[in-house]
Amino acid sequence: ASALEGLAVFGGPIPVKMGSELSATTVTDLRSLFAKFDIDGNGTMDIKELVQMAEALGYPFKSSDEASATFQHMDKDGTGRITENEFIAWWVHEKDDELRKKLGEQFKFSGDKLGDGSGSRGVMFG
């Protein structure tokens, strides 16, 4: 089996986080969060879906300008759509982003709260 086939078993390659690695649980949780708000199921999020995600999680944008700025920051390739990889990269690298801070407080990816093996509960809601 090729390396890519091996990675596919675990959900594919993930972005590199400087100085540390994301756990498989965190990547799974982020993928689940992304999929939940990819409302049309096309594998990407548009700005409308990002706004809906922020509102549904209790952190609506203060203005359409704020939503647009956050979206443009996440959409690294400028396609007008956020891919799952762009979403995960934003999570990993943009800890100062206001939406990221708020979501990080709500979704605690802590090993002591996640448990291990069959006892794992995945994302913890604050």
Buried (B, 14 or more C-beta within 10 A) or exposed (E): EEEEEEEEEEEEEBBEBEEEEBEEBBBBBBBEBBEEBBEEEEEBBBBEBBBBBBEEBEBBBEEEEBBBEBBEBBBEEEEEBBBBBBBBBBBBBBEEBEBBEBBBEEBEBEEEEBEEEEEEEBBBEE
